[in-house]
């Protein structure tokens, strides 16, 4: 064996002299794979770097390619506060692994040779040769030229030879990057069957089986691992495999139930998380307590137990549990934030604020905590505390804009409008600047300074061209409020020429057009908008309003408005304002046909919950039509009190628009 390696190394020197500079690093990897030595050199190809043997790196790297993370049930927290360390980790990390991330690449369409045909098939004892250096060089050059199908075929063939663990891992890494998870699992399982004593392969197969939703095989693999070491660290295997559908979750739970997880924290907490999601908190608490018995101060386990307790215990008991855990782990920011968030969920803002101040004292340099403390201070109207915290935050360049924005909000709530304008004008962060300038414009209009408001908008679109359409719409709204509707329409028309397919500008222009006099233009624009966004309910409602304004009880118009009021409140498309607008449109049409009771059926309850002037005037006309004088007098008094509404306004308000 030593003589063979000496000859091989002599051959290598000869090969190296003949190879060009570009291929030297690829050769380095192939040599290391062939000799079973770690390759420390960096190389050009998209291949992975083989080094010391650690199974966790393979699974953790592979998890980066999966969108579903086990952290959904707090099983694997990336927090640096805690880490899972068990005796099994030291036992199992003697085997080989892949150290670099498996960056997902587009899957090749060419079918690679059947993995099952690559393993030796004879029934007797087979003597295998070692991997061929030339074959590995060929595979690496193929990978370097992005001929992954050839590289994979060669690597898979060579991986079934003697002492080819590193070759197997290189083949698996390429497979994960270029093939489906099912293909990778099939290859890993075949290799594991050929090498039954290679412990890391058990982990590979378990992880890939979980990812491929082959829960029967996953259960068998996990059971095998735990039979080898009941305390084996499974945390890396479980990263990125949490099912997204209830059916898969049930299958996974069914596969895990027969496995004895009493001594394994990772598996216990996975079972607890699944049982919690299936609303079996009494059983879930048993499993999470087993995990905590092994690692009593591991924060993700603590917070999962708190989540489970929230389903079975009163809030005081949950707060007591999490508070005690926080006191045992005083440096855990996560536990502070969990308790604060829970207190806010319970509407206990004062208690959350006090705890935030404590957290700020402990984590004095933590800007996230400082900002959160400032925001809750604003929420509980402790403006002095909020201003102090925000001024501290303003010293950080990364938080300057947020500090200025919320200092402006604080000044606004204290009715210090000039001070609010000063801070809000200083906001330059793109995701905050539009709302900040919108508030400045409202302050200018509050002072009847229309010119200053328009100047603010002109400066906004000069400094931030991305918000130019928004600024044009706001400026048109100001002109409309100043009874300059024609000028507003001209402004939007000019802006639309500059931004021809901007839906915001087109829709703002539509809303300024008259339903009857501009019917053709308005209908054309609305049809265009619905082509751009067929699911937009605002466009549909505006179109329904246009149709009903020009044809009483238009079937299409009524159908569109009715479809909007039929959207349930728990539907993601539900919008309370659009719902009320649709009711008003339907009520106005019913009023035009003198169906007064229908108007009341549409609007009485919405008006009681969320009164608006338009709904109120429609209801008033309906009660007048029915001759219900008591209702008329009561509703008129309510309108006068709420909206300074007089009898002379009624006829002006009952119009479709």
Buried (B, 14 or more C-beta within 10 A) or exposed (E): EEEEEEEBEEEBEEBEEEEEEEBEBBBBBBBBBBBBEBBEEEBEBBBBBBBEBBBBBBBBBBBEBBEBBBBEBBBBBEBEBBEBEBEBBEBBBEBBBBBBBBEEBEEBEEEBEEBEEBBEEEEEEEEEEBBBBEBBBBBBBBBBEEBBBBBBBBBBBBBBBEEBBBBBBBBBBBBBBBBEBBBBBBBBBBBBEBBEEBBBBBBBBBBBBBBBBBBEBBBBBBBBBBEEBBBBBBBBBBBBBBBEEEEBBBBBBEBBEEBEBBBBBBBBBBBBBBBBBBEBBEEBBEBBBBBBEBBEBBBBBBBBBBBBBBBEBEBEEBBEBBEEBBEEBEEBBBBBBBBBEBBBEBEBBEBBBBBBBBBBEEBEEBBEBBBBBBBBBBBBEBBEBBBBBBEBBBEBEEBBBBBBBBBBBBBBEBEBBEBBBBBBBBBEEEEBBBBBBBBBBEBBBEEEBBEBBBEBBEBBBEEBEEBBBBBBBBBBBBBBEEEBBEBBBEBBEEBBEEBEEBBBBBBBBBBBBEBEEBBEEBBEBBEBBBEEEEEBBBBBBBBBBBBBBBEEEBEEBBEBBEBBBEBEEEEEEEBEEBBBBBBBBBBBBBBBEEBBEBBBBBBBEBBEEEBBBBBBBBBBBBBBBBEBEEBBEEBBEBBEEEBEBEEEBBEEBBEBE
